[in-house]
Amino acid sequence: MRKLYFIFSIMLATLLFAACNEEEGAMPPIFGGFRIEPSAIHPGDHIKITAVQVQKGRDLYGARHQWQLIVPIEGEDGPTQVTITYKTPDEEIISSYDDPTWEVTIPANASIGGRISGSFKGTWNNASDAEMASFNGGPAEGCIGNINSSCSTLYSQANGSFSLTIQ
């Protein structure tokens, strides 16, 4: 009986090791946060926002990215906000392994001292089987915000957010 228990234990350990092997199957990128250039944001500035990967994804294709900024502005009737969005066009082919990047211009009437809220969503199709899992690699040096990645059997995704003060 002990011998059977021992053999069963060895088989179970081998199975668990094989199931947890990170070198098999699709895996989403793991992100360390967002890098904003320039780091000081002023009304009218053209900025570059990058979702920084600390570990590249694996066995992915068909990347799609969605970005959003909610910017407080000085409107004619007082303070309000404007939402700026960007979604990758269906015909655009994006590398599934490059850091997602968006370049955008802050409105010239943005409220100095106001807080910009930003968000990012990335989706990728899995080219191979994947185990359901969630990942967070942040925060990386020089990055702000937070990005969580997850994968399911058919696709992988990442969702993140950040905020900035207009100077």
C-alpha positions in Angstrom: 0.0 0.0 0.0 2.8 2.4 0.8 4.5 1.6 -2.5 1.3 2.4 -4.3 0.9 5.7 -2.4 4.5 6.6 -3.2 4.1 5.9 -6.9 0.9 7.9 -7.0 2.6 10.8 -5.2 5.4 10.8 -7.8 3.0 10.7 -10.7 1.0 13.6 -9.2 4.1 15.7 -8.7 5.2 15.1 -12.3 1.8 16.1 -13.6 1.7 19.3 -11.5 5.2 20.2 -12.7 4.2 19.7 -16.3 1.0 21.7 -15.9 2.9 24.7 -14.4 5.7 24.8 -17.0 5.7 28.4 -18.2 7.4 27.4 -21.4 4.3 25.8 -22.9 1.3 27.4 -24.5 0.2 31.0 -25.1 0.9 33.6 -22.5 -0.1 37.3 -22.4 2.5 40.1 -22.0 3.2 41.0 -18.4 3.3 44.8 -17.9 5.1 47.0 -15.5 2.9 50.1 -16.0 2.9 53.2 -18.2 5.8 55.4 -19.3 4.7 59.0 -20.3 6.9 61.2 -22.4 7.4 64.0 -21.5 6.9 63.4 -17.8 5.6 66.9 -17.2 2.3 67.5 -19.1 1.1 70.9 -20.1 -1.9 72.1 -22.2 -1.3 71.6 -25.9 1.6 69.1 -25.4 2.0 66.2 -27.7 2.7 63.1 -25.5 3.7 59.5 -26.0 2.1 56.9 -23.7 3.7 53.4 -23.7 2.5 50.3 -21.9 5.8 48.8 -20.8 6.2 45.1 -20.9 8.5 43.5 -18.3 7.9 40.1 -20.0 6.9 39.6 -23.6 3.9 37.5 -24.5 4.2 34.1 -26.2 2.3 32.5 -29.1 0.0 35.5 -29.7 -1.4 37.1 -32.9 -4.1 39.6 -33.9 -3.2 42.4 -31.4 -5.9 45.1 -30.8 -5.4 48.1 -28.5 -7.8 50.6 -27.1 -6.8 53.8 -25.3 -8.7 56.5 -23.6 -7.9 59.8 -21.9 -10.4 61.8 -19.8 -9.0 65.4 -19.7 -10.5 68.2 -17.6 -10.8 71.4 -19.7 -11.9 75.0 -19.2 -15.1 75.2 -21.3 -17.1 78.2 -22.2 -19.6 77.5 -19.4 -16.9 76.6 -16.9 -15.0 73.4 -16.1 -15.9 70.2 -17.9 -14.1 67.3 -19.4 -13.3 65.8 -22.8 -12.8 62.1 -23.6 -10.2 61.2 -26.2 -10.2 57.7 -27.5 -8.2 55.6 -29.9 -8.8 52.0 -31.2 -6.6 50.2 -33.6 -8.3 50.0 -37.0 -9.4 46.5 -38.0 -7.1 46.6 -41.1 -4.0 47.7 -39.1 -1.7 44.9 -38.2 0.2 45.4 -34.9 3.1 43.3 -33.7 1.9 41.2 -30.8 5.3 41.6 -29.1 6.1 45.4 -29.3 5.2 47.7 -26.4 1.8 49.2 -27.1 2.2 53.0 -27.7 -0.2 55.9 -28.3 0.7 59.4 -29.3 -1.9 62.1 -28.5 -2.1 65.8 -28.1 -3.5 67.3 -24.8 -6.2 69.9 -25.6 -4.9 73.5 -25.4 -7.7 74.4 -23.0 -6.8 71.6 -20.5 -7.2 72.7 -16.9 -3.9 73.4 -15.2 -3.8 71.4 -12.0 -6.5 69.0 -13.3 -6.1 65.2 -13.3 -6.1 63.3 -16.5 -7.4 59.7 -16.2 -6.1 57.2 -18.8 -6.9 53.6 -19.6 -5.6 50.9 -21.9 -7.0 47.6 -23.1 -5.1 45.1 -25.2 -6.4 41.9 -26.6 -4.6 39.1 -28.4 -5.6 35.8 -29.9 -3.8 32.8 -28.6 -2.0 30.7 -31.2 -1.8 27.8 -28.9 -3.6 26.4 -25.8 -3.3 28.4 -22.6 -4.2 27.9 -19.0 -6.4 30.4 -17.3 -4.2 32.8 -15.3 -3.7 36.4 -14.2 -0.5 38.4 -14.1 0.8 41.8 -12.8 4.4 42.8 -13.3 4.3 46.3 -11.9 5.4 48.7 -11.0 8.5 48.9 -13.2 11.1 51.6 -12.7 10.0 54.9 -14.3 6.4 53.7 -14.8 3.1 54.9 -13.4 -0.3 53.2 -13.1 -1.1 49.5 -13.1 -1.8 46.9 -15.8 -3.2 43.4 -15.2 -2.9 40.7 -17.8 -4.9 37.5 -18.1 -5.4 34.6 -20.4 -8.1 32.1 -21.2 -8.2 29.3 -23.6 -8.8 31.4 -26.7 -7.5 34.9 -26.1 -5.3 37.0 -23.8 -6.0 40.5 -22.6 -4.6 43.3 -20.5 -6.4 46.2 -18.7 -4.7 49.1 -17.1 -5.1 52.7 -15.9 -3.1 55.7 -14.8 -3.6 59.3 -13.9 -1.5 62.5 -14.5 -1.7 66.1 -13.2 -1.6 68.9 -15.8 1.0 71.4 -15.0 
